[in-house]
Amino acid sequence: MKKSYLFRWSGLCGLICCALLFLSACDSSANAPDATPTPERVNGFGTAANHSHALLAFSSGSLVLATHFGLFHSTNEGKSWQMVAAGPHQPMEDLMTFSLTASTLNPQRIYVLTQRVYNNPKGTLGLYTSTDQGQSWRLALTTSELGDMYFAAAGNESPDEVYVYLTHRGPDALKVSKDGGQHFSTVGTLPLGNLQGLYALPGAPGQLLIYGNDGIARSSDGGQHWETVAGVSGAVFSVASAGPGQPIYASGDAGITRSTDGGKTFNQVYSQSSYNSLSVPATQPQTIYGKLGSGVYRSTDGGQSWQPLPQLKKSLESVVADPGNADQVYLAANYPTEVYHYNAQSSAWTSLTPKP
C-alpha cells in the first residue's frame, strides 16, 4: 500500500464535528433554522443528512452511537436501536452529540459532549454523563460555565474522573474533573498545541498521553507535569491499546508506531500508510483495526502488516473492535448514518441499520 494521506480528509468531519472547528459542516448555528425540519426518514437513524460522530461497543453487547441528529443505544449488539437522547422531549433535545468516552474502571459511566444544531435548541449545551452505559443521561456541566469543549476523555483514577479540552485556550486548555464533570480545574501547562485526543492508560492511575499536531506528550501525575515523547515525529491522530500492560499503538504522519513501555517511547512498526483512527480488541493485543475515509484495514501482527477488509463504498466515520472477539469489528458510516458489523470468519459485513 502506498503512502496515503487520505486520513486528513476522511477524518475531517470527525475532527470538524468535535467542536467549534466544524463551523461549516457540523455547527450549523450560523445559518440554522429556528425550527426542526421534518424531511423524510431513510432509516431508523433518521434522514439522509444524518451522520455519525462517535461509536462505543461494550462486552455486555451494548452499543452507543452519537450522531448529528440523535444519540442511539442498543442492548443486543445492534439488532435493535432506541434513540435515548437529543430527540423530542429527551435530554440534549435539538443538540448534536459527539466525543463519546467511557471509563475503563466502570464501563457503566459514559460522557458525551454536545453542540447546537439549530439557533434555538431546547436542550442545554454542555457535558452530559450516563451511569447506566448510555441508557439515560443527565447534564453535568454547561458550556456557559466552562467554555466550548473540543473533546472529552475519561480518566483512569476513578469513574468520576473526566478530562475536557477547550477550544482557543492554548497551553491551559486541558481541564480535569474528579466529580463526574460537575467541577473542573486546570492541569499543568501543555507542551503541545492543537490536541486531537487524550489517552488515559488503563490500569495505570495518573498516567496519560496527549497527542495532536505536534506529536505525543506523557504525564505520570494526572497531567500536572508533561514530557514530550521520543520516537514520534509529525502529527498523531489516534492512540489505542488492548488494555493494562499491553502495547500502545499510535497512528500519524510517521505511520504506525508502538510503545511497549507504557508510552515512554515509541518505535515505528509500519511506514507505508497511516490511519485516522485505530481500535484494538481487549482479547488480542496484536490485532489492530485501522480506518481511512472509505476503507477499513486489519493487522494481526502488531501493526507490521495490514490487509484491507471488504469495501463498503460508504463514507466511514468510526471503527470499534468487538471487545469480546478479535475477529469482529463495528463500523459507523455517514450520509445517511448506518452501522455495520464485520466477522472475519465469513469475511462479510452485516448491516445493523434499523429500518425506518
C-alpha positions as CSV (number, residue, x, y, z in Angstrom):
1,M,0.0,0.0,0.0
2,K,1.5,3.3,-1.0
3,K,1.8,6.2,1.5
4,S,-1.6,7.8,1.8
5,Y,-2.8,11.0,3.3
6,L,-6.4,10.3,2.8
7,F,-6.8,10.3,6.6
8,R,-6.5,14.1,6.5
9,W,-9.7,14.3,4.5
10,S,-11.5,11.2,5.7
11,G,-11.3,12.3,9.3
12,L,-12.3,15.9,8.5
13,C,-15.9,15.6,9.7
14,G,-14.7,13.6,12.7
15,L,-12.3,16.4,13.6
16,I,-14.6,19.3,12.5
17,C,-17.6,17.9,14.2
18,C,-15.9,17.5,17.6
19,A,-16.3,21.2,18.5
20,L,-16.4,24.7,17.1
21,L,-13.9,23.7,14.4
22,F,-16.8,22.3,12.4
23,L,-18.3,25.7,11.7
24,S,-19.3,24.9,8.2
25,A,-20.1,21.1,8.4
26,C,-21.5,20.3,11.8
27,D,-22.1,23.6,13.7
28,S,-24.8,24.9,11.6
29,S,-25.9,27.6,14.0
30,A,-24.8,30.4,11.8
31,N,-27.4,29.5,9.1
32,A,-29.5,27.2,11.3
33,P,-33.3,27.2,11.0
34,D,-35.3,28.2,14.1
35,A,-37.4,25.1,14.0
36,T,-36.6,21.4,13.4
37,P,-37.2,20.4,9.8
38,T,-39.1,17.2,9.0
39,P,-37.6,15.6,5.9
40,E,-38.2,12.0,5.1
41,R,-36.5,9.4,7.2
42,V,-34.4,6.9,5.3
43,N,-33.7,4.5,8.2
44,G,-34.1,4.2,11.9
45,F,-31.3,6.7,12.5
46,G,-33.2,9.4,10.6
47,T,-32.8,11.3,7.4
48,A,-30.1,11.1,4.6
49,A,-28.5,14.2,6.2
50,N,-27.6,12.5,9.4
51,H,-24.1,11.4,10.1
52,S,-22.2,9.7,13.0
53,H,-19.7,11.3,15.3
54,A,-18.7,8.5,17.7
55,L,-19.4,4.9,18.5
56,L,-18.8,2.8,21.6
57,A,-19.0,-1.0,22.0
58,F,-19.1,-2.9,25.3
59,S,-18.6,-6.5,26.3
60,S,-22.2,-6.5,27.6
61,G,-23.4,-6.3,24.0
62,S,-24.4,-2.7,24.3
63,L,-23.6,-0.1,21.6
64,V,-23.8,3.7,21.9
65,L,-23.9,5.8,18.8
66,A,-23.6,9.6,18.8
67,T,-24.9,11.4,15.7
68,H,-25.6,14.8,14.4
69,F,-29.4,14.2,14.9
70,G,-29.8,11.9,17.9
71,L,-28.0,9.6,20.3
72,F,-28.8,6.0,19.9
73,H,-28.5,2.9,22.2
74,S,-28.6,-0.8,21.6
75,T,-28.5,-3.6,24.3
76,N,-28.3,-6.5,21.8
77,E,-25.2,-5.9,19.6
78,G,-27.1,-3.7,17.2
79,K,-30.0,-6.0,16.5
80,S,-32.3,-3.2,17.6
81,W,-31.8,0.5,18.5
82,Q,-33.5,3.2,20.5
83,M,-33.0,7.0,20.5
84,V,-32.3,7.8,24.1
85,A,-31.2,11.4,23.9
86,A,-31.2,14.5,21.6
87,G,-34.7,13.7,20.4
88,P,-38.0,15.3,21.2
89,H,-38.7,15.6,24.9
90,Q,-35.3,14.0,25.7
91,P,-32.1,15.2,27.3
92,M,-30.0,17.2,24.8
93,E,-33.1,18.0,22.7
94,D,-32.1,19.7,19.4
95,L,-28.4,19.2,20.1
96,M,-25.9,17.1,18.2
97,T,-23.7,14.6,20.2
98,F,-20.0,13.9,19.8
99,S,-16.9,12.8,21.6
100,L,-18.2,9.8,23.5
101,T,-15.9,8.4,26.1
102,A,-16.3,5.5,28.6
103,S,-14.5,4.8,31.9
104,T,-12.2,1.7,31.8
105,L,-12.8,1.4,35.5
106,N,-16.6,1.3,35.3
107,P,-18.0,0.9,31.7
108,Q,-21.4,2.0,33.0
109,R,-20.0,5.5,33.2
110,I,-20.0,7.4,29.9
111,Y,-19.6,11.0,29.0
112,V,-20.6,12.9,25.8
113,L,-20.3,16.4,24.5
114,T,-23.0,18.4,22.7
115,Q,-23.2,21.3,20.2
116,R,-26.1,23.1,18.8
117,V,-27.8,22.1,15.6
118,Y,-30.4,24.9,15.5
119,N,-30.4,28.5,16.5
120,N,-32.7,28.0,19.5
121,P,-32.2,24.5,20.8
122,K,-34.4,23.3,23.6
123,G,-31.6,21.4,25.3
124,T,-28.7,22.9,27.2
125,L,-25.2,22.8,25.7
126,G,-22.6,21.1,27.8
127,L,-21.1,17.8,29.0
128,Y,-23.6,15.0,29.8
129,T,-23.0,11.8,31.6
130,S,-24.6,8.4,32.0
131,T,-24.2,5.8,34.8
132,D,-26.1,3.0,33.0
133,Q,-24.0,2.6,29.9
134,G,-25.8,5.2,27.9
135,Q,-29.5,4.3,28.5
136,S,-30.2,7.5,30.4
137,W,-28.4,10.8,30.6
138,R,-28.0,14.0,32.8
139,L,-26.3,17.3,32.3
140,A,-23.1,17.5,34.3
141,L,-21.8,21.0,33.3
142,T,-23.0,23.6,30.9
143,T,-20.8,25.1,28.1
144,S,-21.5,28.6,29.5
145,E,-19.8,27.6,32.8
146,L,-16.6,26.2,31.3
147,G,-16.4,27.2,27.6
148,D,-16.6,25.4,24.3
149,M,-15.2,21.8,24.5
150,Y,-13.4,20.1,21.7
151,F,-13.2,16.6,23.2
152,A,-13.8,14.6,26.4
153,A,-11.7,11.7,27.7
154,A,-12.4,9.5,30.7
155,G,-9.6,9.4,33.3
156,N,-8.0,6.4,35.0
157,E,-8.1,7.2,38.7
158,S,-11.9,6.8,39.2
159,P,-15.0,6.5,37.1
160,D,-15.8,10.1,38.1
161,E,-12.7,11.5,36.5
162,V,-13.0,13.1,33.1
163,Y,-10.8,15.4,31.1
164,V,-12.0,18.0,28.6
165,Y,-10.0,20.1,26.1
166,L,-11.3,23.6,25.4
167,T,-11.0,25.4,22.2
168,H,-8.9,28.5,21.8
169,R,-7.3,28.3,25.3
170,G,-3.7,27.5,24.4
171,P,-1.5,25.8,27.0
172,D,-4.2,26.0,29.6
173,A,-6.9,24.3,27.6
174,L,-6.9,20.9,29.3
175,K,-9.2,20.7,32.4
176,V,-10.0,17.8,34.7
177,S,-13.0,16.9,36.9
178,K,-12.9,14.5,39.8
179,D,-16.6,14.5,40.5
180,G,-18.3,13.3,37.3
181,G,-17.9,16.6,35.4
182,Q,-19.6,19.0,37.9
183,H,-16.4,21.0,38.7
184,F,-13.2,21.4,36.7
185,S,-9.6,22.5,37.4
186,T,-6.7,23.3,35.1
187,V,-3.9,20.7,34.8
188,G,-0.2,21.6,34.1
189,T,0.9,23.7,31.2
190,L,0.6,21.7,27.9
191,P,3.8,21.2,25.9
192,L,1.8,20.5,22.7
193,G,-0.7,22.6,20.8
194,N,-3.8,21.6,18.8
195,L,-4.5,18.4,20.6
196,Q,-6.6,15.7,18.9
197,G,-7.1,13.5,21.9
198,L,-6.1,12.2,25.4
199,Y,-5.5,8.6,26.2
200,A,-5.6,7.5,29.9
201,L,-3.5,4.3,30.2
202,P,-5.8,1.5,31.5
203,G,-4.7,0.2,34.9
204,A,-2.2,3.0,35.4
205,P,-3.8,5.7,37.5
206,G,-2.5,9.2,36.6
207,Q,-0.6,8.1,33.5
208,L,-1.8,10.0,30.5
209,L,-0.9,10.5,26.9
210,I,-1.9,13.6,24.9
211,Y,-1.5,13.7,21.1
212,G,-2.0,16.1,18.2
213,N,-0.3,18.1,15.6
214,D,3.0,18.2,17.4
215,G,3.3,14.6,18.5
216,I,2.8,12.9,21.9
217,A,3.4,14.0,25.4
218,R,3.2,11.9,28.6
219,S,2.3,12.6,32.2
220,S,2.6,10.3,35.2
221,D,0.8,12.6,37.7
222,G,-2.6,13.2,36.2
223,G,-1.5,16.0,33.9
224,Q,0.3,18.2,36.4
225,H,3.6,17.8,34.6
226,W,4.3,16.7,31.0
227,E,7.2,15.5,28.9
228,T,7.3,15.1,25.1
229,V,7.7,11.5,24.0
230,A,10.7,10.4,21.9
231,G,10.3,8.3,18.7
232,V,7.3,10.2,17.3
233,S,7.6,12.8,14.5
234,G,4.8,14.9,13.0
235,A,1.1,14.8,13.8
236,V,-0.6,11.9,15.6
237,F,-4.3,11.3,15.0
238,S,-5.1,8.2,17.1
239,V,-3.8,6.2,20.1
240,A,-5.2,2.8,21.2
241,S,-4.3,-0.2,23.3
242,A,-5.9,-3.6,24.3
243,G,-5.7,-2.8,28.0
244,P,-3.4,-2.7,31.0
245,G,0.2,-3.5,30.3
246,Q,-0.4,-4.1,26.6
247,P,1.3,-2.4,23.7
248,I,0.1,1.1,22.8
249,Y,-0.3,2.0,19.1
250,A,-0.3,5.4,17.6
251,S,-1.1,6.4,14.0
252,G,0.1,9.7,12.4
253,D,2.4,11.3,9.9
254,A,5.1,8.8,10.7
255,G,2.9,5.8,10.0
256,I,2.2,3.3,12.8
257,T,4.3,3.4,15.9
258,R,4.2,1.2,19.0
259,S,5.2,1.6,22.7
260,T,5.9,-1.3,25.0
261,D,7.0,0.8,28.0
262,G,3.7,2.5,28.9
263,G,4.1,5.3,26.4
264,K,7.5,6.5,27.4
265,T,9.0,5.8,24.0
266,F,7.5,4.7,20.6
267,N,9.1,2.8,17.7
268,Q,7.9,2.7,14.2
269,V,6.4,-0.6,13.0
270,Y,4.8,0.4,9.7
271,S,5.6,3.3,7.4
272,Q,3.6,2.7,4.3
273,S,0.4,4.3,5.4
274,S,-1.4,5.9,8.4
275,Y,-5.0,5.6,9.6
276,N,-7.2,8.3,11.0
277,S,-8.4,6.0,13.8
278,L,-7.3,2.8,15.5
279,S,-9.1,0.2,17.6
280,V,-7.6,-2.8,19.4
281,P,-9.8,-5.6,20.9
282,A,-9.2,-6.4,24.5
283,T,-8.9,-10.1,23.8
284,Q,-6.0,-9.8,21.3
285,P,-3.4,-7.1,21.7
286,Q,-1.7,-7.9,18.4
287,T,-4.8,-7.3,16.4
288,I,-5.5,-3.7,15.3
289,Y,-8.2,-2.2,13.1
290,G,-7.4,1.0,11.2
291,K,-9.8,3.2,9.2
292,L,-9.5,5.6,6.3
293,G,-12.4,7.5,4.8
294,S,-13.5,4.7,2.6
295,G,-11.8,1.6,3.9
296,V,-11.1,-0.5,7.0
297,Y,-7.8,-2.4,7.4
298,R,-6.7,-5.1,9.8
299,S,-3.4,-6.1,11.3
300,T,-2.8,-9.3,13.2
301,D,0.9,-8.9,13.9
302,G,1.0,-5.7,16.0
303,G,0.8,-3.3,13.1
304,Q,3.7,-4.7,11.0
305,S,1.4,-5.6,8.0
306,W,-2.1,-4.7,7.1
307,Q,-4.9,-6.3,5.0
308,P,-8.0,-4.5,3.6
309,L,-11.4,-5.7,4.7
310,P,-14.2,-5.8,2.1
311,Q,-15.0,-2.3,0.9
312,L,-18.4,-0.9,1.7
313,K,-18.2,2.1,-0.6
314,K,-19.5,4.4,2.2
315,S,-18.2,7.5,3.9
316,L,-16.8,5.9,7.0
317,E,-16.6,7.5,10.5
318,S,-16.0,5.2,13.4
319,V,-14.4,1.8,13.7
320,V,-14.6,-0.1,17.0
321,A,-13.2,-3.6,17.7
322,D,-15.6,-6.0,19.2
323,P,-14.5,-6.2,22.9
324,G,-15.1,-9.9,23.1
325,N,-14.0,-11.1,19.7
326,A,-10.8,-10.0,17.9
327,D,-12.3,-11.3,14.6
328,Q,-15.2,-8.9,14.7
329,V,-15.5,-5.1,14.4
330,Y,-18.2,-2.5,14.3
331,L,-18.3,0.4,11.8
332,A,-20.4,3.6,11.6
333,A,-20.9,5.3,8.2
334,N,-22.3,8.6,7.2
335,Y,-24.9,10.3,4.9
336,P,-27.1,8.6,6.0
337,T,-26.0,7.2,9.3
338,E,-25.5,3.4,9.1
339,V,-23.9,0.8,11.3
340,Y,-22.2,-2.5,10.2
341,H,-20.6,-5.5,11.8
342,Y,-17.8,-7.5,10.3
343,N,-16.9,-11.1,11.0
344,A,-13.5,-12.4,9.8
345,Q,-14.8,-15.9,9.7
346,S,-17.3,-15.1,7.0
347,S,-15.3,-12.2,5.6
348,A,-18.5,-10.2,5.3
349,W,-20.2,-7.1,6.6
350,T,-23.7,-7.3,8.1
351,S,-25.9,-4.3,8.3
352,L,-27.1,-3.3,11.8
353,T,-29.0,-0.2,10.5
354,P,-32.6,-0.2,11.7
355,K,-35.4,0.2,9.2
356,P,-37.5,3.5,9.2
